[in-house]
Amino acid sequence: MKKLEYAIVDIETTGGYAGGSRITEIAIRIHDGTKIIESWESLVNPQQHIPPAIFALTGIDNELVKNAPIFDDISEKVLELLTDRIFVAHNVNFDYSFVRHQLQEAGFKWTAKKLCTVRTARKIKPGLPSYSLGKLCYSIGIPLLNAHRAGGDADATAILFSKLVEWDTEGEIAKMIKKTAVDQRLPPNLPPSDFEQLPEKPGIYYFYNSEGKVIYVGKAINIKKRVASHFSGHKITKQRQLFMRDIYSISFEICATELMALLLECAEIKKLWPIYNKALKQFEPKFALYNYRARNGYQYLAIGKLPKFHSCIESFSSAYDGINTLQKLAQQFEIDHRFCKYGAINNGEVITNLNSTKLPDLETHNAQIENAIHYLCSNKPTFAIIDKGRTKDEQSIIWVEKGHFYGMGYITTDESITDVSEIKNYVTPYNSNNYIMQVINNFANQNPKKVKIVTFPKK
C-alpha cells in the first residue's frame, strides 16, 4: 500500500470568504508523516484590491503582487502537489474552501480528505490555553518566524504536525482523516465535546459566539443530526464563512414533540433575536386593529400599521386580513361605515371630522363598537393540546387561551387532574404571535383527538 503523504497548506487572502475574496499567497509543504520532503510557495496576483487591513496584518499590498502570477498560471502546479495527498491546514476548512474554489475557477475538479491541526491538537493535547497558531506554537515551543505569511505559517504548521504525529499514541490522526469523520467538519472554534453531547431527540439548539451571546436558534426532530447538517458541504458565501467562524459553543433543550420544538424555537427567536436567524423574522405581524375615541365622543375602529411594542386589539400578517376582519365586524354589529377606518394610524389615533348631521345615537353606536370588540376578543377558543412527554411517565401540554398561545410544559402521568382548566397551572408562559397560532391551529385541525376544549359557563 502506498504510504500516506500530506500536503500542509497555508494561504493569505484579500478577505474572509472564498466567494468574494482571492488568494494572495500560497505555501505547500509535502510531508511524509515524518519530515518535509518538498516545499513550494508563491505570491499570487489576486486581480482585485488588497484592503489596508489585510496589508497591516500580512504586509502584502497591491505593489508586492503586481508582477506575481495569477492563480490560473500556478493552478496546475498546485493541483499536482495536492493530488492523492491529505490536505492539512490550521483551520482547514478556510484554506480548503479557497483552494478548491480557485481550482474550480481554473477548470479543475478537485476534492481531498482533510486534516485540521486545530482539531487534531485539541484531541491530542487537550486543555491548552488557546489553539490559535501563534499561541499554540508559543505553548509547545515551536518557532513561528514570519507570522501571517504563507511560508512562515506553513513551516510552523508542519512542525506542529510532526509533533502531533509523534504524540498520537491513540491513533487519533488516522481516525480523523477518514472521510466521514464529523470532527473535520466542525467549526474551528467549537469544542468537539459540545457536539458529542448533543442528543438524537426532538428539541432546540443554541449557537453561541465568543462572548457567550446566542447567534442562532434552531429546532430539530433529531438535534445531533440537524446540527451536523449545518457543518456539511462546502458553501463559500460570506455569511456561511462568518457563521462558522462565530460558533464557539452549543447548548440544547429537549422537547417531547416536533410541535413543541417549533413553538419554543419561535418564542426564543422572538425573545433573543439572534443575528443569524432570518427566516422566522418575516412572520412578524405588520398590521393591527385599533379602537379610539374621537373628541366628539364617538368610538372608531381602524386598521393601520403595527409598530414594535404597540398595543392593539388584534394583529394581522397583512392589511387584507385586517380589513376583511373589520368589514365583517361592521356588518355583523351594524356599525356605521364612517366609523371604520382603513388608513394610516398616528400613535393609535385618527381624528376625523364628520360633516353629516345624521349621526347614529352616541350611546347605541359606542355599545355596538364595544360589543364588536368583546366578540372579537372572547369568541376565541381556549384549549389544550395533550401529547406524549419526554419520557413514558409524563405528558406534554400546550395551552391556548382565548385564541392566543399562552404557554407549554409537562405533567406527570400520575398527576390527578379533575378539570382540564387545571392544566394551565403546569405550563410555562410564552409570548404569542400570528405565526405560532397558525402552527398550533394547523396541528389542532389535523390532530383533533389530542385537543381538549375548555368550556366556560355563560354569564
C-alpha positions, 0 to 999 in steps of 0.5 A: 500500500502506498504510504500516506503523504500530506500536503500542509497548506497555508494561504493569505487572502484579500478577505474572509470568504472564498466567494468574494475574496482571492488568494494572495499567497500560497505555501505547500509543504509535502510531508511524509508523516515524518519530515518535509520532503518538498516545499513550494510557495508563491505570491499570487496576483489576486486581480482585485484590491488588497484592503489596508487591513489585510496589508497591516496584518500580512504586509502584502499590498497591491505593489508586492503582487503586481508582477506575481502570477495569477492563480490560473498560471500556478493552478496546475502546479498546485493541483499536482502537489495536492493530488492523492495527498491529505490536505492539512491546514490550521483551520482547514476548512478556510484554506480548503474552501479557497483552494478548491474554489480557485481550482474550480475557477481554473477548470479543475475538479478537485476534492481531498480528505482533510486534516485540521491541526486545530482539531487534531491538537485539541484531541491530542493535547487537550486543555491548552490555553488557546489553539490559535497558531501563534499561541499554540506554537508559543505553548509547545515551543515551536518557532513561528518566524514570519507570522501571517505569511504563507511560508512562515505559517506553513513551516510552523504548521508542519512542525506542529504536525510532526509533533502531533504525529509523534504524540498520537499514541491513540491513533487519533490522526488516522481516525480523523482523516477518514472521510466521514469523520464529523470532527473535520467538519466542525467549526474551528472554534467549537469544542468537539465535546459540545457536539458529542453531547448533543442528543438524537431527540426532538428539541432546540439548539443554541449557537453561541459566539465568543462572548457567550451571546446566542447567534442562532436558534434552531429546532430539530426532530433529531438535534445531533443530526440537524446540527451536523447538517449545518457543518456539511458541504462546502458553501463559500458565501460570506455569511456561511464563512462568518457563521462558522467562524462565530460558533464557539459553543452549543447548548440544547433543550429537549422537547417531547414533540416536533410541535413543541420544538417549533413553538419554543424555537419561535418564542426564543427567536422572538425573545433573543433575536439572534443575528443569524436567524432570518427566516422566522423574522418575516412572520412578524405581524405588520398590521393591527386593529385599533379602537379610539375615541374621537373628541366628539365622543364617538368610538372608531375602529381602524386598521393601520400599521403595527409598530414594535411594542404597540398595543392593539386589539388584534394583529394581522400578517397583512392589511387584507386580513385586517380589513376583511376582519373589520368589514365583517365586524361592521356588518355583523354589529351594524356599525356605521361605515364612517366609523371604520377606518382603513388608513394610516394610524398616528400613535393609535389615533385618527381624528376625523371630522364628520360633516353629516348631521345624521349621526347614529345615537352616541350611546347605541353606536359606542355599545355596538363598537364595544360589543364588536370588540368583546366578540372579537376578543372572547369568541376565541377558543381556549384549549389544550393540546395533550401529547406524549412527554419526554419520557413514558411517565409524563405528558406534554401540554400546550395551552391556548387561551382565548385564541392566543398561545399562552404557554407549554410544559409537562405533567406527570402521568400520575398527576390527578387532574379533575378539570382540564382548566387545571392544566394551565397551572403546569405550563410555562408562559410564552409570548404569542404571535400570528405565526405560532397560532397558525402552527398550533391551529394547523396541528389542532385541525389535523390532530383533533383527538389530542385537543381538549376544549375548555368550556366556560359557563355563560354569564 
